[in-house]
Amino acid sequence: MNTTTTPTSSNEGTKDLLRIIVAVLLPPLGVFFQVGFGMHFWLNIVLTLLGYIPGIIHAVYIILTRK
């Protein structure tokens, strides 16, 4: 059984984990790290202002789906 991983896949997993931690603490920052200034960033700011939980859900969704 081959259990080796490539450095890039391990590195990407670590980056995603850090982005998710940041997204839980400050959702727009997590989205910014993933996609930069764009529609998703501004949408996340609005969602976070309307309710902290919707901002977190959106941020985690963006981080996990955008590669």
Kinemage of the C-alpha trace (Angstrom):
@kinemage 1
@onewidth
@group {chain A} dominant
@subgroup {mainchain}
@vectorlist {calphas} color= white
{ca met a 1} P 0.000 0.000 0.000
{ca asn a 2} L 1.441 3.324 -1.076
{ca thr a 3} L 0.766 6.003 1.551
{ca thr a 4} L 3.147 8.670 0.332
{ca thr a 5} L 1.768 12.086 -0.479
{ca thr a 6} L 3.226 14.701 -2.694
{ca pro a 7} L 4.512 17.817 -0.953
{ca thr a 8} L 2.083 20.017 -2.858
{ca ser a 9} L -1.026 18.122 -1.767
{ca ser a 10} L 0.086 18.147 1.876
{ca asn a 11} L 0.981 21.820 1.617
{ca glu a 12} L -2.406 22.666 0.069
{ca gly a 13} L -4.211 20.805 2.845
{ca thr a 14} L -2.296 22.783 5.453
{ca lys a 15} L -3.091 26.063 3.689
{ca asp a 16} L -6.788 25.168 3.503
{ca leu a 17} L -6.830 24.315 7.209
{ca leu a 18} L -5.233 27.657 8.083
{ca arg a 19} L -7.702 29.494 5.834
{ca ile a 20} L -10.620 27.734 7.531
{ca ile a 21} L -9.314 28.706 10.974
{ca val a 22} L -8.979 32.321 9.821
{ca ala a 23} L -12.469 32.122 8.255
{ca val a 24} L -13.994 31.084 11.574
{ca leu a 25} L -12.309 33.982 13.356
{ca leu a 26} L -12.801 36.609 10.627
{ca pro a 27} L -14.759 35.301 7.623
{ca pro a 28} L -13.959 38.056 5.074
{ca leu a 29} L -10.232 37.593 5.661
{ca gly a 30} L -10.491 33.873 4.920
{ca val a 31} L -12.325 34.624 1.665
{ca phe a 32} L -9.775 37.294 0.763
{ca phe a 33} L -6.914 34.810 1.204
{ca gln a 34} L -8.698 32.402 -1.153
{ca val a 35} L -10.062 34.652 -3.918
{ca gly a 36} L -8.803 38.205 -3.290
{ca phe a 37} L -10.944 41.302 -3.720
{ca gly a 38} L -13.919 40.290 -5.785
{ca met a 39} L -17.614 39.581 -5.681
{ca his a 40} L -17.261 36.760 -3.124
{ca phe a 41} L -15.237 38.961 -0.771
{ca trp a 42} L -17.850 41.726 -0.769
{ca leu a 43} L -20.703 39.230 -0.506
{ca asn a 44} L -18.997 37.731 2.528
{ca ile a 45} L -18.694 41.139 4.172
{ca val a 46} L -22.442 41.676 3.716
{ca leu a 47} L -23.249 38.185 5.036
{ca thr a 48} L -20.964 38.704 8.034
{ca leu a 49} L -22.619 42.031 8.832
{ca leu a 50} L -26.060 40.422 8.588
{ca gly a 51} L -25.024 37.537 10.797
{ca tyr a 52} L -21.717 36.067 11.819
{ca ile a 53} L -22.739 32.442 11.134
{ca pro a 54} L -23.787 33.030 7.480
{ca gly a 55} L -20.425 34.720 6.917
{ca ile a 56} L -18.582 31.710 8.325
{ca ile a 57} L -20.620 29.251 6.251
{ca his a 58} L -19.979 31.215 3.059
{ca ala a 59} L -16.269 31.566 3.808
{ca val a 60} L -15.781 27.847 4.471
{ca tyr a 61} L -17.785 27.015 1.339
{ca ile a 62} L -15.588 29.280 -0.796
{ca ile a 63} L -12.387 27.868 0.693
{ca leu a 64} L -13.429 24.249 0.147
{ca thr a 65} L -14.805 24.693 -3.397
{ca arg a 66} L -12.337 27.127 -4.999
{ca lys a 67} L -9.067 25.545 -6.056
